[in-house]
């Protein structure tokens, strides 16, 4: 019995979950466990920071199924508590968010005027593959949800697949989305309540890109995107502009290091700024595993600036302290 207890204790001590829970380092591509030792299931996601807490929203995936949107919370970006399902699939088979459809790339922003948390995501209707190409919107009074599904639409009539949300310094919010079968990347300004798009909707470029992730530094916007190769990785590109509505200039591939040409086998999903630290951003990507989507891995890497331009260089392990010195 004593031997069994010692064995159990050492398994717990050296299992991936306990390493993840004691470390202050990011280990891109390794399995990442929540504070209960369960694999974090939050793919194609995005973060929201409010009042000292980070919330991580992402796709809940089964082996392949899309099972709603999860939300995790953390004070330090390392240790994540599963806060449950932020937006559940509807049990009503006639619902737009019924089982059999897709909810991808969820992003959540807070609207200080309405005091609501607003979620946008890429919605595909049950049984229709990727044909619907719509933006879905849901709302909650709390960051942890549960969110109430409101509606879906094609922004100003445009197809809408991969997407991100961006809140600028003046509080206005934008939806950046792949349109026209992913040939176009577009941006639409959101209404004041963040629940709809306005007609301020413009083409950014037509380079067949998806997986947009944005950051702003010294008044310039930097946009990282991927190519369109399904779940397979491809080369990232970086664009810069002085205005969200363009003109956007292509700067090239911001990835550096082994396998940089395939974005380290990953695909961008979000860029998180670290509050209180100047020019400290984390590049967040998914390393998809189409054979078992729930076991797709997360690549979190520090962004550094070379000649003012963002560079994402591969590192096996890193910490906020080591990467960002101010
Ligand atoms: C690439 C997109 O970026 C993902 O979100 C997902 O839609 C896959 N394509 C599906 O093949």
Boltz pocket constraint, residues with backbone or C-beta under 6 A from the ligand:
constraints:
  - pocket:
      binder: B
      contacts: [[A, 44], [A, 104], [A, 105], [A, 162], [A, 210], [A, 211], [A, 229], [A, 230], [A, 231], [A, 267]]
      max_distance: 6.0
